[in-house]
C-alpha cells in the first residue's frame, strides 16, 4: 500500500417516470454579477435559467478555495487514453473502425492528446497506430505509450506519432518483480531513449510507474535528470490507485520545485480517488491529466473524462466551455459503452440517467424556483435536460403543479394540492407511471370543471378514477418505467 504521509518514503513538507421542467427564476441584483446561461425547458428546448455566473478572479469556481500561484486549475490539458489504457479494460476489444470513430469524436470534443497502445504490443496495434496517425485530426495530437526500451522507441517513431510516452516502474515492487532493473540502469536507459526520440523532432514524456510507492529520492533524482536533457513532460502515476489527494498534492508540489517541464498525471481509481487526485495535482502545479471515457482501464480504470470535466466545470466553467465541445460527451460515452458492452452507469457524471433528476418534494420546489439551489452544473451546458420525478410517495405539489401547467390544465393551488394527495396515496401502493399521473390529473380536472368533484372529496375522486381508469390496479408491472422520451411533453 502507499506509505502514510509521515513515513520516510512519503513526500514530506507538509424507477418512476420523469418530467422535463421549465424554470422561471427571478433575476438576482446586478451586484451579484449574475448571468443567466439558458437551460433546458419543456422538450429540451433552451429557456431562461437561474444558474449564476461565478465571481471574477483567478479562481473562477464559486465554491473553490482561492488558487495560489502554482495552481493550474484554469490552465490544463487532457491526454485521452481510452485507446491505450481503455484497451486494458476487461471487456475491451476495439477494431480499427471503432478506434477511428472514437479518435474522431475525441478530436471533435477537443482533447489535446490521444494516447494509443504501443506499436510493440502486436502487429495490429502497430497498424492501428499508423492508420490513426494518418487521419489528419484537426485539434488533437497523437501519442503512443511505450516501455523504456530502445526497440520500442524505434518502432514508435516510425508510426508517425506526434509524441512518445515512455514509462518504467520505479517502486521496489516493480523493480524486483517486474523488470528487475536498478535505478542506475533505469536512468541510463531513460537518457538513451529520450535523446533518441528527441532527435526525431517529436514530443517525449518520461514517467515513473507506481510513483506513490517509489522512494522520493529516486523519483526526484530521475525526474531532475530527464528534465535537464529536455523532456516535454514528466509523468506521475498512481498505478495501483493507493494515493489520496494530500499525498498527490505534496508530491506534485515538491516535483514542481524540481523540474521546469510540464507535469502529467495518471490516477487509477481502485480506492475511488482518481478525480479528486487529478484535481489536487492541478492545484499543486500539474499541467496534464490522463483520462479515459467512462474511466475504463486496467482493473477499476482511471480518471473518467466526464468526471474530470464535471469537477473542472466547478473550478472554471468558462475555461472548460471555451476548450471543449461539451454537447458531445454523451455521444462519446454511448459509443464507448456500446463498444465494450456495458451500460452508462445510472449515476454517471453529467450523462447518467439520474444526474439531473430531482425527486424529493423540497428539492423539486427549489429547483422550480432556481436550479442553482440543488444543481452545481447546468445541464444545458452539456445538451442535457433536467427532470422532476413526480409519480411517487415523496412528490410535492409544486412538482405536480409544473406538470399541470405543462398539460395546460386550469387548477387552483388548493386543487393541485388535493390531486397531489391522491397521487401520493396511490404511490404508497406502487409507483405511478407518467401516463398514470397524467390521467389522474386530467380526470381530476374534468371532475372539477363539470362540478362532479370538489376539493377534499377523496371518495368521489376514487369513483371517477375507477370509472375512467378501469384497468388501474396495484400491480407493480403496470407502473414499469418507460424511456424518458416517452415523458417529454
N, C-alpha and C positions, 0 to 999 in steps of 0.2 A: 504494500500500500504506500501511498505518498507519505513522506516524512511529515510529522507535525510541524507547524510553523516555527517552533522553538528548537528544533533539532539541528544538529551540526550540518546535516545535508540540505536543510531547507534554506531558502533565501531569507536573509536577515534584513534588518532595517524596517525595523518596524513591520314520450312518444305521441303527442296530440298535434292538431293542425295549428298552423301559424298564419298570422295575417300581417302583410306588409303595412307599415303605418306611415302616416303623414304627420309631421310636427309643425307646430305654429308657435315657435318660441319667441317671446318678446326680445327686442334688441336691448343689449346692455348699454350703459352710458359710454360715450366715446372715450372717456378717461380710462376705461379698462382695456383699450386697444384691441377691441374685438373685431373680427372679421368673419362673416358667415361664409361657409365654403360650399354650400349646396350639398344636399344629401338625397338619398332615395326616398321617394314618396310612394303613392299607390302605383302598382305595376312597375316599380323600379325606376320611374322617371325622376329626374332631378328636381328638387324643390328647395325651399329655404330651410336652414338647419341652425340649431343653436350652438354648434361647436365653435369654440373661441380660438382665435389665433394665439400662439404662445407669446409671452413677453419678449421684448427685444433684448439683445445682449448676446455674448458669445455662446452661452449655453441656451439653446433655443427651447428646450423642453420646459413645459410649465411646472413639472414636478420633479425635475432632476436637481442635483446639487450643482453649485457653481463650478465650472470647469477650471482647472489650473492650466498653466502654460504648456504642459506636456500632452494634454488630452487631445485625442483625435476623434472625438465623437461627432464632429462635424467635418471630418476630412478622412475618409477611409475608402477602401476598395474591397470588392468581393472576388475571391478566387473560387469559382464554382466547380465543385469536384464530383458532381453526380456521375460523370463519365470516367471517373477514376475510383474514388472512394465508393461511390454508389455501385460500381461493378462488384464490389466486395460484399454487397448485401446478399443475404441468403437466397432470395428469390430471383436475383438479377441475372438476366441473360439478354444483352442488348445486341440486336442485329445492327448492321451498318445503317440500314434505313431508319431504325429507331434512333440511333445515335445522331444521325444528321438532323432529324426532326427536333430532338432535344437541343442540339447545338444551335440551330437556327432560332429556336424560341428563346433560348437564353441570351442570344445576341440581340434579339429584338427587345427583350426585357431590359437589357442594358448592362449586364455584368461585365466587369472589366477583363476578367480572365476566365477561360475554361481549361480545366486540367484533365488530361487524358491518361489512360493506363499506359504504362511503359511499353514501348515497341519491342522490348526484350521479352515481354511476357509470353507472346506467341506470334506466329506469322500473321494471324488475323488481326491481332492488336496492332501490329506494325502497319498493316494495310489500312486499317480503320483510321489510324493516326494520320497517315499520309492523305487519305481522302478528305478528312475534316480540315486539314491544313489548306486544301485546295478550294474550299467553299467560298473563300473571299468574304468572310464575315465583316460586317461594317464597323462594329464597335469593339468587338472582343478579340483579345489576343489568345493564342493557343499555347498551352504549356503541356509538357509531359513530365511524369514523375518517375524518377529512376533511382536505382541503388547507387551508392558512391563507389562506382566501378568504371574503369575506362571503357570496357567493352559496351556497357550500357550507354555511356556518353557518346560513343561513336555512332551507335545506332540512332540515338535520339536526334542528333544534329542533322542527320541525313533525311529526316522525315519532313522538314520544312517548318518545324515549330518556331514560335516566336521566343520561346524560353524553355529552360530546363530546371526542374525542381529536383535537387539532389537530397537524399536522406540517408542517414545511417544511425543505428542505435548507439546511444552513449551511456545508458544506465548499466550498472553491474549485471543486472539480469540478462540484458541483451548481449552485452559483450561476452558473457560466459556461455550463454545457452543458445544464442542466435548465430552471430558471425565469428565469434571467438577472437576478435582483434582488440589490441590495447589502444589507448588514446594516442600514443605516438604514431602508430600505423594509421589510425583514423585521420589524424591531422595531415600527415604526409600525403595520403591518398586524396583527401579533400582538396588540397592545394593543386595537385596534378589535374584532377577532374575539372576544377573551377577554371584554371588557366586555359585548359583545352577548350571548354565551352565558350569562354570569353573571346578566345581567338577567332571564333566563328561569328562574332558580332551579334550574339543574341543574349537575352537576359539569363541570369543564373541566380538561383536561390540555394542556399545551403541550410538544411535543417537537421537538428538532432532529433532522434526518436526517443520517446519515453523521457522527455525533458524533465518532468517533475519527479522522477525517481533517479535522476542523474546527480552527480556531485556538482555543486555550484562552481567550484574552482575549475572543473573540467569544462563545464559549459562556457563560462566566461572566457577561458583561455582559447578555446577553438573558435568561438564567435569573434573574438578580437582579431584572431589570425586571419580568418576569411574576410572580415571587414576590411582589413588593411590591403588585401590583394584585389578588392573591388567587386565583391558580390553585390547584386542589386538588393537582395533581401536575405536576412537570416530568419530561420523558422523556429518557433517554439511549438512543441507538440505534446499534448496531454493524451498519449497513446492509449492509456487504459482508463481514462475518464476518472482519475482519482483526485484531481486538483479541485480546490474551491476558489471562489473569487478573490479572497485575500491573498492566497498563495500566488495566484496568477498576477495580481496587481504588483505584488512585491518583486516577483521575478522579472516581469516586463519592465518595470520602472528601473530596476537595477541594470538590466540589459540596455535600456535606453541611454544610460550614462556611460556605457562602454563602447557602443557601436554608433556609427553615423549613418549607416544604411537603413533601409526600411525594415520593419519587423512584421513577419507573417505569423499568424497563429492558427492552430489546428486543435480543436477540442472534441474529444469523444464524450458521449452522453450516458455512459454507464451508470453514473450516480446523479443524473438529472441536472447538471450544472453547465451544460455546453453553451447555452445562450448567455447566462449570467457571466460565465468566464470570458466569453468573447467581448462582452460589454466592458468588463473590468480591464481587459487587455487594452482596449481602445482608450479607456480613461488613463491608463498608465503610459500611453505613447505608441502602442502598436498601430500599424498602418493598413494591414491586410487581414481579412478573416476568411478562412476556408469554410465553405458551406456545401450542402447537397440538398436537392429538392426533397422535401418531406423528411430530411435528416437521414436518409438511407445510407448505410455503410456497414463496415465490419461490426458485428455484434449489434449493439443498440444504435450505431451510427454516430453522426457528428452534428454540429450546429446546423439546424434546418434553415434553409433560405428564408422561408416565410416567417419563422420565428425571429431571425435576426432583423428582418425588415420591420416587424411589429415593434421590437424593442427600440430600434433606432428611430422609428417614426415618433416615439415619445420624446427622444432626445433632441431631434431637429427635423421636424416634418418637412419643412421647405427644402432642406438639403436632399432628403431622400426622394421627394417628389420631383425634384429637378433632375435627378440622375436616372431614375428607373421608371419603366412603363408598368406601373403597379397593377393596372387592369389585367395584365397578362398572367398574374401569379396563379389564379385559379386554373387557367388553361394548362399551364406548365405542370402544375401538380396533378391534374387529372391525367395528363399524358403519361407521366412517370408512374403514377399509381396503377394505371392500366398495364403498362409495360412490365411491372414487377408483380402484378396480380395481387394487389392489396387495395383496400378502401382508404380514402382520405379519412383520417380519424374524425369522430364527431366533434371533438374539442380542439381540432387543429387551429393553429394561429391563423386568424383572418378568414380563412376559407372553410373552416369546419361548419358542420350543419348548425351548431349551436353558438357560433362565435358572436352573432349579433341578434340572438333570440332572447327575449325577456318574458318571464313567466309570472313571477310574484306580483300581486296587485300593487304593492307600494312601489316596486320598480317600474311597472308599466305606467303608473300615473306620472312619475317623474320624467320618464323617457318621453312621454307625450308632450310634456311641458318644455323640456330642454334635454336633448340627448346626452349632453355632456355630464349629466348627473350620474349616469351609470355606463358610459362608454368613454374610454380613453382614446379609442381610434374611431375615425369617421368611416363607416362602410362605403360611402360614395367614393372615397379616395382609391378604393380597390375594385370598383364596379360591383359592389355587393349591396344587399338590401337588408335593413333591419326588420325584425318581425316581433310581434307580440303574440304569445300563445294565450288563448282565451277559453278553450273548452275543457277546463279542469277546475278542481275544487279551490285552487288558490287564486283564481281570477278575481279581478276587481272591476268595479262598474265603470271606471274611466277607460279601461281597455275595451270593454263591451261598447261603450259609447262611441269609441273610434270606429268600431265595426258598424254600428248603427248608422253613423254618418256616411260611411263608405257605401252602405246599401241604400242610402237616400230615404231612410225611414224617419218619420216625424214622431219622435217620442220625447217627453219631458225627462228631466233628470230623475224624478221620482219613479217614473215608469221604467226607465233604464235600470235603476236600482232593483226594482221589483223583478224584472226579467233576469237580471244577473243572479238574484237569489235562486230562481228556478234552475238556471244553468248550473250553479254550484251544487244544488240539491241533486240534480241528475248526475253530475260528475262525481258525486260521492259513491255512485253505483258503478259507473265506468266513465272513462274519458270520452267526452263528446267530440265527434269529428267536426270539421268545419261546416260540412253540409248540415249536420245536426244543429249546430249553433245558429246558422243562417235560417233554418226552418223554424226554430223556436222563436227567433226574433220576428220573423215575418208573420207567424201565427199570432204572436202577442200583439203586433202592430195592427193586424186585421181585426182582432178582437176589440182592441181599444177604439179603433176607428168606427166599428159597427155598433159600439155601445154594449156588446155582449160581455165585455170584460172591464173590470175596474182594478185599480191598484190594490193589492192585498188579497185578491180572490184566487188563492192558490188552487183550490179545488176546481173552480171554473176553468182555470188555465189547464189543469190536468185533463179535464174532459175535452177541451179543444185540441190538445196535443194528441190524445188518444184517437180523436176523430180524424185529424189531418195527418197524423204520423202513425198509422195503424201497425207498421212493422217495428215501431220503437220497442226495444226490449233491453235487458241488461247484459246481453251477450257482448263480451269484450271484443269479439271479432268484428262486430258492426262498427266499432269505433277505431278500427285499424287505421294507422297513419297512411296518408297518401302523400304524393310528392308536393313540394312547395308550389310548383307551377299550378297545381290544382286549386291553390288557396288564393291566388292573386286575383284581385278584382279590378 
